[in-house]
């Protein structure tokens, strides 16, 4: 059986699938979760107010942002832990359980939004958001401890391996760079919205929460795509891997299209759970009616990220994110005129999502997959 494209070309001695390497990776995942979670919590605690003020927050909006950020970043360890533990399980072939844990946790947290938000405002939304990751972290830890010694969190002899760390860092470089560009795009659009007043800021904040929640749920589908594409490539069946990639991308695109249609027609179905202010609802509705039209391509682009990971070709997903960042940064900085309405912000984001999805779709070029099939035969 030939090695799958999702595996690093250079392997650590003994292979990353050996029990001790797996135990090391679980330990690294927990250590990284604690380190980065606490680091970003400290950065937000000491510099969050200044950053939010720079992005346009004033008075009550600034106070709400600080309160929201304090809870979300304070729970950052849970976010890191969920994603890294799920990645560790996926690396050993366990895809269904971590996907279901994450999806069920997010769906289970949905009722908390209308329960907590009316009384607590954005603080309630932040608590509901962190609660989803708390549920998934606890479930993943219990499952991994229950599975057996290989995935149990424990200090193992010779726990540090420079070779394994280097391999992990090398494979993660493009994905991490892509994430940083996504964060940069979010900061840029927040900076642009900050010029439009309190109602626009609040409306955009509530509406864009749907973007983030939707993408998080798509990760469950993406994990399944990654596993199936990687398994078929590893088995030398590039043709079937290509069909899985295409069908998975189309399913994600269809889900995005349905959700986009719903929020385009009835954005209030989402917005009313967070605010009853008419001006906020109006601004949020204007944003969702435009961005919803691009949800299909945004969802497809998210699925293609996992196709790229399975195939070991992250460059198209990376350049798609570069395209998204370029559009947002160019518009937000006013190079071609400053977006002066929430509708213009929505149009900017819709264009960014569309460009990202279309560039990432280049990985589905059949010629690319036929070449992979020939390489496997050779």
C-alpha positions in Angstrom: 0.0 0.0 0.0 1.4 3.4 -1.0 1.6 6.2 1.5 -1.3 8.6 1.4 -0.8 12.2 0.3 -1.9 13.5 3.7 1.2 12.0 5.3 4.5 13.9 5.5 7.0 12.8 2.9 9.7 12.4 5.6 8.8 10.3 8.5 10.2 10.2 12.0 12.1 7.1 12.9 9.6 4.3 13.5 6.8 6.2 11.8 4.2 8.6 13.3 1.8 5.7 13.7 3.8 3.9 16.3 2.2 3.9 19.8 4.9 6.0 21.4 4.7 8.7 18.7 1.0 8.8 19.1 1.3 9.2 22.9 3.8 12.0 22.3 1.5 13.8 19.9 -1.4 13.7 22.4 0.9 15.2 25.0 2.1 17.9 22.5 -1.5 18.7 21.7 -2.4 19.3 25.3 0.8 21.3 26.0 0.2 23.5 22.9 -3.4 24.0 23.9 -2.4 25.3 27.3 0.5 27.4 26.1 -1.3 29.1 23.2 -4.6 29.4 25.0 -3.0 31.2 28.0 -0.8 33.3 25.7 -3.7 34.7 23.7 -5.8 35.2 26.9 -2.9 37.3 28.3 -2.6 39.3 25.1 -6.3 40.1 25.1 -6.4 40.8 28.8 -3.6 43.4 28.7 -4.1 44.8 25.2 -7.7 44.0 24.2 -9.2 47.3 25.1 -6.6 49.2 23.2 -7.1 47.0 20.1 -10.9 47.3 20.2 -10.6 51.0 20.6 -8.3 51.1 17.5 -10.8 49.1 15.6 -13.5 51.7 16.3 -15.0 50.6 19.6 -16.3 53.5 21.8 -18.3 53.8 25.0 -20.9 51.0 25.4 -19.7 49.1 22.3 -16.1 49.1 23.6 -17.3 47.8 27.0 -19.3 45.1 25.3 -16.3 44.1 23.2 -14.0 43.9 26.2 -16.5 41.8 28.1 -17.1 39.5 25.1 -13.4 39.2 24.3 -12.5 38.5 27.9 -14.8 35.4 28.0 -13.9 34.1 24.6 -10.2 34.5 25.0 -10.4 33.3 28.6 -11.9 30.1 27.2 -9.3 29.9 24.5 -7.6 26.9 26.1 -10.8 25.0 25.4 -10.9 26.0 21.8 -7.3 25.0 21.2 -7.8 21.8 23.1 -10.8 20.7 21.1 -9.2 21.3 17.8 -5.8 19.8 18.6 -7.2 16.7 20.3 -9.6 16.1 17.4 -6.7 16.5 15.0 -4.7 13.9 16.9 -7.6 11.4 16.7 -8.0 12.1 13.0 -4.2 11.4 12.5 -4.7 7.9 13.8 -7.7 7.2 11.6 -10.5 8.2 14.1 -12.7 10.6 12.2 -16.3 9.8 12.9 -16.2 10.2 16.7 -14.4 13.6 16.9 -16.6 15.0 14.1 -19.8 13.9 15.9 -18.5 15.3 19.2 -17.9 18.7 17.7 -21.1 18.8 15.7 -23.3 17.7 18.7 -21.5 20.1 21.0 -22.2 23.1 18.7 -25.8 22.0 18.1 -26.2 21.5 21.9 -25.0 25.0 22.5 -27.5 26.7 20.2 -30.4 26.8 22.7 -28.1 28.8 25.0 -28.0 31.8 22.7 -31.7 32.7 23.0 -31.6 31.8 26.7 -28.5 33.9 27.7 -28.3 36.7 25.2 -31.5 38.6 26.1 -30.5 39.1 29.7 -26.7 39.2 29.3 -26.2 40.7 25.8 -22.9 39.8 24.1 -21.6 38.3 27.3 -24.4 35.6 27.0 -23.4 34.9 23.4 -19.7 34.5 24.5 -20.7 32.1 27.3 -22.7 30.0 24.8 -19.8 30.0 22.3 -17.3 28.9 24.9 -19.8 26.3 26.3 -19.7 24.5 23.0 -16.0 24.0 23.2 -16.2 23.1 26.9 -18.6 20.3 26.0 -16.5 19.0 23.1 -13.2 19.2 25.2 -14.7 17.2 28.0 -16.2 14.6 25.6 -12.9 14.3 23.7 -10.9 13.8 26.9 -13.3 11.2 28.2 -13.3 9.4 24.9 -9.5 9.4 24.6 -8.9 8.2 28.2 -11.5 5.5 27.6 -10.0 4.3 24.2 -6.8 3.0 25.7 -3.2 3.6 26.5 -2.2 5.0 23.1 -4.4 8.0 23.3 -4.4 8.4 27.1 -2.8 11.7 28.3 0.2 10.7 30.3 3.9 11.6 30.5 5.8 8.9 28.6 9.5 8.1 28.7 11.6 10.1 26.1 8.5 12.3 25.6 10.4 15.0 23.6 11.3 14.3 19.9 12.8 17.0 17.8 12.2 15.0 14.7 8.5 14.7 15.4 8.2 18.4 16.3 9.9 19.4 13.1 7.7 17.2 11.0 4.6 18.5 12.7 5.7 22.2 12.2 6.6 21.6 8.6 3.3 20.2 7.7 1.4 22.8 9.7 3.2 25.8 8.2 0.9 26.6 5.3 -2.2 25.9 7.3 -1.0 28.2 10.1 -0.2 30.9 7.6 -3.6 30.6 6.1 -5.2 30.9 9.5 -3.2 34.1 10.2 -4.4 35.6 7.0 -8.0 34.7 7.9 -7.6 36.4 11.2 -6.0 39.4 9.4 -9.0 39.7 7.1 -11.4 39.6 10.1 -9.4 42.4 11.8 -9.5 44.5 8.6 -13.2 44.2 8.1 -13.8 45.0 11.8 -11.7 48.1 11.4 -13.8 49.1 8.4 -17.1 48.5 10.3 -15.8 50.5 13.2 -16.2 53.7 11.2 -19.9 53.2 10.6 -21.3 53.7 14.1 -22.6 51.7 17.0 -25.6 50.1 15.2 -23.5 48.9 12.3 -20.9 47.5 14.7 -23.5 45.6 16.7 -25.4 44.4 13.6 -22.2 43.2 11.9 -21.0 41.5 15.1 -24.3 39.5 15.5 -24.5 38.7 11.8 -20.9 37.6 11.4 -21.3 35.3 14.4 -23.4 33.1 12.0 -20.4 33.0 9.6 -18.1 31.7 12.3 -20.7 29.2 13.6 -21.5 27.9 10.2 -17.8 27.4 9.3 -17.3 25.5 12.6 -20.1 23.1 11.8 -18.7 22.6 8.3 -15.5 21.3 9.9 -17.4 18.1 10.8 -18.1 17.4 7.1 -14.6 18.5 6.2 -13.0 16.0 8.6 -15.0 13.2 6.9 -13.9 14.4 3.5 -10.2 14.5 4.6 -10.4 11.0 6.0 -12.1 9.5 2.9 -9.9 11.3 0.4 -6.7 10.4 2.3 -7.7 6.8 2.8 -8.4 6.3 -1.0 -5.2 8.0 -2.0 -3.3 5.9 0.5 -4.9 2.8 -1.0 -3.8 3.9 -4.5 -7.4 4.7 -5.6 -6.9 8.2 -6.9 -10.1 8.1 -9.1 -12.3 7.3 -6.1 -10.5 9.9 -4.0 -11.3 12.5 -6.7 -15.0 11.5 -6.7 -15.2 11.8 -2.9 -13.5 15.3 -3.1 -16.0 16.5 -5.8 -19.1 15.1 -4.1 -18.0 16.3 -0.6 -17.4 19.8 -2.0 -20.7 19.8 -3.7 -22.5 18.8 -0.5 -20.8 21.6 1.4 -21.7 24.0 -1.3 -25.3 22.9 -1.3 -25.5 23.3 2.5 -24.1 26.8 2.2 -26.5 27.7 -0.6 -29.5 26.6 1.5 -28.4 28.5 4.5 -27.5 31.5 2.4 -31.0 31.5 0.8 -32.6 31.3 4.2 -30.7 34.3 5.7 -31.1 36.3 2.5 -34.8 36.0 2.7 -35.2 36.0 6.5 -32.1 37.3 8.3 -34.3 38.0 11.4 -34.4 34.3 12.1 -30.9 34.6 13.4 -30.7 38.2 14.5 -33.6 38.4 16.8 -32.0 36.0 19.2 -29.3 38.6 20.0 -31.0 42.0 19.9 -34.4 43.7 19.7 -32.9 47.0 18.7 -34.5 48.0 15.4 -31.4 49.8 14.1 -29.2 46.9 14.9 -31.5 44.4 13.3 -31.7 46.6 10.2 -27.9 46.8 9.8 -27.4 43.1 10.5 -30.1 42.2 8.0 -28.5 44.3 5.3 -25.2 42.5 5.8 -26.7 39.0 5.8 -28.9 39.6 2.7 -25.7 40.3 0.7 -23.2 37.9 2.3 -25.7 35.1 2.3 -25.5 35.0 -1.5 -21.8 33.9 -1.2 -22.3 31.3 1.5 -22.3 28.5 -1.1 -18.8 29.4 -2.4 -17.6 30.1 1.2 -18.8 26.6 2.2 -17.2 25.0 -0.8 -13.9 26.7 -0.1 -14.0 25.3 3.5 -14.5 21.8 2.1 -11.6 22.3 -0.3 -9.3 23.1 2.6 -9.7 19.6 3.8 -9.3 18.2 0.3 -6.0 20.0 0.2 -4.9 18.6 3.5 -5.7 15.1 2.4 -3.9 15.5 -0.9 -0.9 17.2 0.7 -1.4 20.2 -1.6 -2.4 23.2 0.6 -1.2 25.9 -1.9 -4.6 26.4 -3.5 -6.4 26.8 -0.2 -3.6 29.1 0.9 -3.8 31.3 -2.3 -7.6 31.4 -1.9 -7.1 32.9 1.5 -4.5 35.3 0.2 -7.1 36.4 -2.3 -9.7 36.9 0.4 -7.3 38.8 2.5 -6.2 41.0 -0.4 -9.8 42.0 -1.2 -10.7 42.8 2.4 -7.4 44.6 3.2 -7.6 46.7 0.0 -11.2 47.8 0.6 -10.8 48.3 4.4 -7.8 50.5 4.0 -9.6 52.7 1.5 -7.2 52.1 -1.4 -10.2 52.2 -3.8 -12.6 54.1 -1.6 -13.7 53.4 1.9 -16.8 51.2 2.3 -19.2 53.7 4.0 -22.3 51.5 4.5 -22.9 48.1 6.0 -24.2 47.1 2.5 -20.8 47.9 1.1 -19.1 45.8 3.8 -21.4 42.9 2.9 -20.5 43.2 -0.8 -16.8 43.3 0.1 -17.2 40.1 2.2 -19.3 38.3 -0.4 -16.6 39.1 -3.0 -13.9 37.8 -0.7 -15.7 34.5 0.0 -16.4 34.0 -3.7 -12.7 34.6 -4.7 -11.5 32.3 -1.9 -13.8 29.5 -3.0 -13.0 29.9 -6.7 -9.3 29.9 -6.3 -9.4 26.9 -3.9 -11.4 25.0 -6.5 -8.3 24.7 -8.7 -7.3 21.7 -6.7 -10.2 19.8 -8.3 -8.6 20.1 -11.8 -8.9 16.5 -13.1 -5.5 16.6 -14.7 -3.9 17.0 -11.3 -5.6 13.9 -10.0 -4.8 11.9 -13.1 -1.1 12.7 -12.6 -1.4 11.5 -9.0 -2.9 8.2 -10.3 0.0 7.8 -12.7 2.5 8.4 -9.9 0.8 5.7 -7.8 0.9 3.2 -10.7 4.5 4.0 -11.3 
